[in-house]
Amino acid sequence: MLLLPISESKKLILFHRIMRRVQINYGRYRIGVTEFGTVVAGTGSSQADFIQEKEKNMKVLMINGSPHIKGNTYTALAEMEKIFAMEGIETEMIQVGNKMIRGCVACGSCADTGKCVFDDLVNETAPKFEACDGLVVGSPVYYASANATLIAFLTRLFYSTHFDKSMKAGAGVVAARRGGLSSTFDEINKFFTISGMPVVSSQYWNSIHGRTPGEALQDEEGLQTMRTLARNMAFLMKSIALGKEKYGLPEKEAFCRTNFIR
Ligand SMILES: Cc1cc2nc3c(=O)[nH]c(=O)nc-3n(C[C@H](O)[C@H](O)[C@H](O)COP(=O)(O)O)c2cc1C
């Protein structure tokens, strides 16, 4: 065995880790303290089992804003799905871009009912959105913007639902032949950043290149960007779950609305 010299700071970190991983066996339960200082308890053989149990129920909802069921947007989302499966995270993909989805008519009825007046895929998706830990929204680039059907869907979904979206991780993914990726990426991210949703990043802006369906499979860097994005997202969701356990969600102030006209 090769023994490497260990620095004083590393020794200190190791000491703290060992001290904080104290576990007590109590009947068939094992109570432990994680390195985050969180008290955990479970019937598994260790605290790691307990944390794994929590992770088992994690869900990512994936929205495909392309009219192509197996197009380049799908290729990007499917690459992420493989990583989520390896991480033990459940996924569901919803096909939006090929549906007849109208835009918001600003009737305001959702303010009273908590759902959209048009009873379609938007209302069907709402409970899935509420239940998920992370949301991935994919779009093809059309004239340097997201697909209009997707924007109609997201606008109505985010506006009509009143459940707390904060600390659900959000990732935007864009596919294009050549240009307009960054502006489309920004457009999607704005739904997350007005909702208290942490935005997940990767090794590059979350984009992939291709024109005809499947062409994106040749974009090695784009595929790698998607795998990195999924790993970062899994890490973030698990970290948020632990953070919620220890700190709870951040306190919310009563909403202060100003319109800049009075
Ligand atoms: C109406 C329309 C507009 C498009 N605009 C752009 C564009 O602005 N920039 C670009 O690079 N590609 C553009 N494209 C190409 C698509 O973004 C590209 O083919 C993408 O891979 C399609 O993704 P999908 O297979 O998931 O549908 C456009 C395609 C269509 C149909």
The ligand as an ORCA input file, in Angstrom:
! r2SCAN-3c Opt
* xyz 0 1
  C     -39.345     27.795    -37.545
  C     -37.915     27.406    -37.293
  C     -37.012     28.381    -36.906
  C     -35.694     28.041    -36.635
  N     -34.823     29.014    -36.189
  C     -33.544     28.693    -35.914
  C     -32.633     29.667    -35.411
  O     -32.971     30.810    -35.134
  N     -31.353     29.279    -35.190
  C     -30.919     28.010    -35.466
  O     -29.742     27.732    -35.276
  N     -31.771     27.049    -35.883
  C     -33.050     27.364    -36.115
  N     -33.938     26.368    -36.521
  C     -33.461     24.970    -36.567
  C     -33.822     24.186    -35.296
  O     -33.512     24.902    -34.130
  C     -33.020     22.869    -35.263
  O     -33.355     22.109    -36.397
  C     -33.237     22.075    -33.989
  O     -32.290     21.041    -33.921
  C     -34.620     21.444    -33.932
  O     -34.751     20.705    -32.728
  P     -35.757     19.457    -32.621
  O     -35.204     18.375    -33.477
  O     -35.773     19.090    -31.202
  O     -37.075     19.951    -33.083
  C     -35.262     26.696    -36.793
  C     -36.186     25.733    -37.198
  C     -37.499     26.068    -37.440
  C     -38.492     24.986    -37.842
*
